[in-house]
């Protein structure tokens, strides 16, 4: 087990005459009966000493007293969560001095006692240490009391803790949502006061915290807290703008766009894909700027197209990968197409069904319906179509290629794309079964469209 590897690191440090304890999130999770995603060790051994004791270490954070000890070859990985990177983080007891960039300490001063070390950490529930050899919990900050009470509280003065590291503003919200805890009053007040300073944090780190909020199974609570603390309008003003934007009650009896989105977020399970989660969050982002009251009802004309552009800007701003961006934009761009599935031509429907990761499109549609009118007839229609249609009919092998068109005497050019698309349409409609039929179709198509190849 991964825990055994961490205990082995503690034991080895002890055998070399040093203090060593499990620390932080892993202790919190063990006390809560949860499986830690990773294990951290705190010790009085300075980094160079740790690297001598464990020769294969990675000194990626040595300037902050942090050394990574890789898990030994042959270690049983059956209990290692997929996100774990097979290292134990070993940090030297320290005090941090100055945070001029609002993220990293300007100076690290090593200390000799665990009591000094925990004073620099963020929240009381993350400031616990555990002696894994005796089972003793070292609690210098009241973390066990806050765990039992369900409280997120900074260690020491909240404003100071948040000034040191602005990312803690988001982490307080994420932990409160993940565990279903309340944020202690002075901690909450400090978050509201300092919310605008979140812009000092790199966009990548903001993105990662938001993605965790969306995928840890408590996304609705997280975004309610982001809104209540004022952080939402700072990190995602486009989502904050959804509040109060009414929708036609015959389609959306649940309320405004923000309420609809929150209801959908509540349906995201722990461990859902980040692209689905972001797709759910952003699918109606184009509604606020396209809101208008028509003669018959509220309308959002063009909200899909506007929403796709807005989602692209959000993905760019948060520096998401090209692959994730492409899928998130596809989810936003296609979420309204389910309204037409029963009227689509067979070729159009099959092309729709073979979108990349179509299961995410289908799931977004399902919870979109459940978060509004509750009708799943179109969802069931698509599921039945997928069940009853062999995959090779949805994505068949092409009957012909551009080489066949050249062999037919046609000159390569832009027309090839249109001709091959027409052949594929006919194939998807079930009109063409083999190459000979496809070439006969091409000849008729060319005769009917002489300007295309002239």
Secondary structure, DSSP 8 states (H G I E B T S, - for coil): -HHHHHHHHHHHHHHTT--EEEETHHHHHHHTT---S--EEEESS-HHHHHHHSTT-EEEEGGGTEEEEE--TT---TT--TT--SEEEEEE-EEEE--TTSSS-SEEEE-S-HHHHHTTSSBGGG--EE-TTT--EE-SSSHHHHHHHTEE-BSS-HHHHHHH-THHHHHHHHHHHHHT-EE-HHHHHHHHHHGGGGGGS-HHHHHHHHHHHHHSS-HHHHHHHHHHHT-HHHH-HHHHTTTT----TTT-TT-SHHHHHHHHHTT--TT--HHHHHHHHHTTTTHHHH-EE-SSSEE-TTHHHHHHHHHHHHHHHTT--HHHHHHHHHHHHHTTGGGGTTTS-HHHHHHHHTSTTHHHHHHHHHHHHHTTT---HHHHHHHHHHHHS-HHHHS---S--HHHHHHTT---STHHHHHHHHHHHHHHTT---SHHHHHHHHHHHHHHTHHHH-
